[in-house]
Amino acid sequence: MRRVLAEVDLTDQARTKVRKLSGGMRQRLSLAQALLGEPHLLILDEPTVGLDPEQRMMFRALVSRLGESRTVVLSTHQTEDVAALCERVVVNSIAPAILPGVLAVGAHRADGAMFLYSNHGPAYAGHGLTTLGEAVLGATPGDGGIKAQKGTCVAVALVTGIAALLVSLQRRLGQPADPLAVRDALLATARPCTPDQSHGEPMRCLNGYLDLPAATARLFPDLPPAPPEPAPSSVEQACAAAGNRSLPPAGGPSPATVAGQPSSPAQATTQAHDAGVPAALFDVRPIRRRDRPIGD
C-alpha cells in the first residue's frame, strides 16, 4: 500500500478519508488501486475526465512517469492528453453506438444544454436519444459514499436502468419481455430540443430528450392510473414511503433541476401519477455510506 501511494504522490494523504480528497486525488487513488498488482500493462479509460486544468496537468505528469517502467494504454476523447502523453496513436472510427440496431445515448448538462463531447452526427440519426449527464448522484469507488457524477457514461447508465424497468413492467403485467418495443417507445416519444440546447445543431440532440412518462404511456396504453394520493412533499417522506428511512448525508449534492425532468422525488411521483406510471418506479433508495481512511 505504501509503495503504490508513493507512486501516485499520496503518501501524505494515507490517513485522509476518501470523501475529503479532491477530484484529482481520487483519480490518483484509483490509479494506485490499479498498481497494487504491479501490472506490466496499465489500461486507463478517460482518466482525466472531470479534472480541472491544474489537476489534469498533474495527472498527465504522473501517467508519463508511470509509462517509463510499464506499458500504458490510454483511451480518451481528450486530444490534448494524447498529444502530451502518447508515442503511438490508434484512432477507432467505429463505435458500437453507431450501429442501427443499438440505442445510442447522448448527454446534456444540468441546465439542459448538450455536452459538446456527447455522441452525435449522421451515423447516430434515427436511433439515439439524450438524457441528463450531470449532477446525477452515484457511488464513489473505495469509500461507499456518493457524489454528483457527470458524463455520457452517466446518461447511458440512466437509460439502461430505465429500459430495464420498462421491460420488468412488461413482465409484471403478464406481457412478454420485448426490449425492442421499449427501444422504439423511447425513441418515438423523445422530446425535441431547442436551438440553444443543441448549440444551433439539432443533430446534437439525436432523436430528442428522454420522456419517461410519455414512453410508459405509449408502451402501456391500458395501464390504469395510479390511485389518487398526495405526492410526498420532501425527500424524507419519499424515503419513508419506500420503507427506508435512511437519508443521504446532510449537505450532499442535490439532483439538478432540468427543464422537463423531475427535480425531486415529489415531482417525479407527480409526473408518474399524471402518466399512469406506478409510483414504485420512482421509489427512493438512498445509498448507505461507509467511510475509511485510504491507508487502511
N, C-alpha and C positions, 0 to 999 in steps of 0.2 A: 504494500500500500504506500509506504513512504517513497519507494522508488518511482512509482507512477505519478504521485503527487508532485515530486520534484521535477519530473519530465515536463509536466504541464504548468509549472510555476504556481502550485497551490499549496506548498508546504506550510506557509504561514497561515493558511485557512483550514488546517486539518481539524480544528476543534469548532469550526463555524457551522451552524445549522444551514442546511441546503437552502431553505427558504430565504435566508438573509444574503445569499450570494447574488451578484449581478448576473445579467443575461450572459455576458461573456465568460464569467467564471463558471456558470452552469454548462456552457458548451465545452469548456476545458475539462470539467468534471466528467462529462460524457466521454470525452476522448480518453481520459485516464482509465475509465472502466474498460474501454476497448483495448487498452495497452496492458491490462493485467496479465493476459496470457502470453506476453512477449511475442506478438504476431510478426511474421516477416512481411505480411501483406496487410495493409490497412485500407479499408474502403470507407470513404466519407461521402454521405449523401447530403448535399446542400448545407454544409457545416456553418456557413456564415449568415444564413437567413435569420432575420430578427436582430442582428447586431448593429450597433451604431458604428459610424466610420472609424472611431478610435479602437473599439473592440475588434472590428474586422481586421485592422492593420496588425493588432497584436496576435490575433488568431492565425493570420497568414504567416507571421514570423515563426510561430510555434510549429505549424504544419511543415514549413520549409525546413526547420531544424530536424523534425522527425524524419523527413524524407532523406536525410543524409545517411541513415542507418537501416532503412527499410523501404519497400515499395509502397507508395501511396497512390491509390486510385481515387480521383475526385470527380464526383457527379454534381454538376451545378449549372444553373442558368446565369450565374454572375460571371460575365466575360472578364471583368476586372480580376477576379480570383484566378481565372485560367491564365491570363497574361502574366500575373505576378508569380504563379507557382509552378506551372506545368511545362515540362520539357517536350512532351508529346501530347497531341490533342486528337481525339476521335469525336466526330460530330455524328450524333444519332438523328437522322432525319425522319425516322418512322417511329411515332409514338402510338401505343395501343389505343389511346383515346380518339385517334382519327379514323379508326375502323368504323364503318357504317353501323354495325350491329352493337356497338358499345355506347353506353350512355355517358357522354363526356360531361365534365363538370367544370364550371368556371367559378371564380371567387370575387365577391365585391367587398368593399370596405364597410366599416360601421356606419358611414354617412351615406351609403347606398351607391357610391361611385365604384366603377370597376377597378380592380388592381390592374396596373399596366402590364404586369407579367402574366396575367391569367391566360389560360388557353383560349385562343380564338383564331379565326382565319377560315378560308373557304373549305378546308378539309374537315372542319367541325360543323359545317352548316347542316341543319336539319336533325341533328341527334345530340344536342347538348343543352344544358340549362345552367343557370347561375344561382348561387345562394351565398349566404353570409360566410366570409372567410376571415373575420377579425372580431376580437373581443368575445371569443367563444371559450367558455370555461372548460379546461381539460386537465388531466393528471400531469404532474411533473415527475420525470423519472428520478428514482433514487430516494425520494423522501415521502411519497404518498400524499403530497399536497396537491393543490390546484392553483392554476393561474390562467390568465387570459391568453389564448393561443391565436395565431393568425397564419394565413397561407392557403394555397389551393388544397393542400392535404387536409386542412380542417374542413373545407367545403365538401370535399369528397367523402370524408367520414360522416358528415351530416346527411348527405344524400343517400349514402349506403345504408345508414341506420333507418332512414325514413322508408326506403324501398323495402327493407326487411320487415318493418312494422306493417306496411300495407299488405305484403304477402302473408304475414301472420294473420292479419284481419280476414283475408280471403279464406284461409283455413278455418278460422274461428267461426265464420259464418257458413261453414259447410261447403264452400266452393273449392275447386281445385286450385292449387298454387299456380299462378300464372305471372311470372316476373316480367314477361314481355308486355302483358297488358298494363302492368304497373308502370313500366318504362314509357309506354305510349301515352298513358294518362298524365304522367308528369310532364312530358314534352308538350302535349296538346293544351295544357292549362297554364303553361308558363306565361307570366305577365311581361309585356314589352317594357323595355327600359326607356328612359328619357335621353335626349341628346347629351345633357350634362352628365348623366350617369355613365354613358358609353364613351365620353370624351369625343363626341362627334362622329364615332364609328359604331353604328348599331350592331355590326357583326361581332363586336367585343362581348355583347351580352348573350351570344349564342341564340337559342330559341326564346330566351327571356328569363325572368326571375322565378324561382320556385314558388308555387302557390299550393301549399299542402291542403287547405280546406277545399279548394276547387278540384284538385286531383282526387281527393277522397270522395267528393260528391259525384264525380264522373265515374269512378270505379264502382261505387255502391249507391246507385240512384234510389234504391228502395230501402236504404238504411233508415230505420226510424230515428227521429230526432232524440237527442238526449233528454231525459226528464228535466223539467224546469227546476233549477235550484240556483241559489246565488253563487256566483263565482267567488273564489277566495280573494280577499282584499289584501293579502300580504303573503310573502313567502312562507312565514310561519304557519299560516292557515293551510297553505298548499301542501306543506310537508306533513302537517297533521292529517290531512285528508288522505295522503298517500301511506299513512301508517308508519311514518318515520319522522320523529321529532328532532332528529339531528340536523343542525343548520350549518351552512358554510361558515368559515371563520369570519368574525366581525371585521369590517373594513376591507374584505376581499373584493375583487373586481366584480362589477355588475354587468350582465349582458347588455350590449349596446341597443339603443333604440334605432330601428331602421324602418323607413317608410314601407308600410305594407307587411311588416314582420312583427310577430308578437314580441313586446319588450318586457313582459313579465309573465309569471305563471297565470295570473288572473286574466290578462289579455289573451293568452293562448287558449285558456279554457273557454273564454267567451267566444272566441272565433270557432272553437270546436263545437260549442253548442249551436252557433249560427249555421254551421255547415252540416250538423248532424253527426259529428265525429265523436265517438265515445271518449269521455273525459279521461279514461285510463291511459289514452295515448299520450297525455300530457302530464302524467304524474311526475312529481319532483322527487328525485332520489339523490340527495346530497352525498358527496364522497366523504368518507371518514378519513381524516388525515393523521399521519404519524410523523414525528419529527426527530431526526437524529443528527448528531454531528457527522460530517462527511468522513472523518477519520475512523469512525467506529466500524 
